[in-house]
Every structure is written in C-alpha cells, then in structure tokens.
Amino acid sequence: MTKYTPFFINYDRAQTIPTNCNSIIFINLGTTTALIENVSLAPTQSFTIDGNACEFTDATIQINFSGAGNNNLVVVKKVF
C-alpha cells in the first residue's frame, strides 16, 4: 500500500496556487462564482482532476472570484 495525505485549504482571494499532488478537488462553498483557470464554479459546485497510480502534477492553477458576496473555495489535494 502507498500512504497519502489529504490537504484541505480554503482560499478567499484571487491567486495562483501550486498543485504538487496526485489529485485535486475544488469546492465552491462561497456565494460568488469561483473561476478555476476560467472554468466557472457556481456556489455549491465542484470540479475534480483525478490522477492515476504513480502520477503527479506540479502545475500552477489560477483562481479568481466573480460577483459580490462571500469568496470561499475549498481545495482538497491528495499528496503522496
């Protein structure tokens, strides 16, 4: 078996984030629209990028927010 660690991170402002993981999930828990590299996530929507066994990504991803309200994007990373 291979051991991994899940990391849960909240973002509330536009920024570039590192991935450095096998898989990543973006969950919009705010009241504004979250933009993941121009992919729109309405409130309560999520977007997942899964990795296969022995895969790893070290890309950076731009996140932004659109509209008035509460910005709250939860990012869950699976790190080996």
Secondary structure as the mmCIF struct_conf table of DSSP 4:
data_model
#
loop_
_struct_conf.conf_type_id
_struct_conf.id
_struct_conf.beg_label_comp_id
_struct_conf.beg_label_asym_id
_struct_conf.beg_label_seq_id
_struct_conf.end_label_comp_id
_struct_conf.end_label_asym_id
_struct_conf.end_label_seq_id
STRN STRN1 THR A 5 TYR A 11
BEND BEND1 ARG A 13 ARG A 13
STRN STRN2 GLN A 15 PRO A 18
STRN STRN3 CYS A 21 CYS A 21
BEND BEND2 ASN A 22 ASN A 22
STRN STRN4 SER A 23 ASN A 28
BEND BEND3 GLY A 30 THR A 32
STRN STRN5 THR A 33 ILE A 36
TURN_TY1_P TURN_TY1_P1 GLU A 37 ASN A 38
STRN STRN6 VAL A 39 LEU A 41
TURN_TY1_P TURN_TY1_P2 PRO A 43 THR A 44
STRN STRN7 SER A 46 ILE A 49
TURN_TY1_P TURN_TY1_P3 ALA A 53 CYS A 54
STRN STRN8 THR A 57 THR A 57
STRN STRN9 THR A 60 SER A 66
BEND BEND4 GLY A 67 GLY A 69
STRN STRN10 LEU A 73 VAL A 79
#
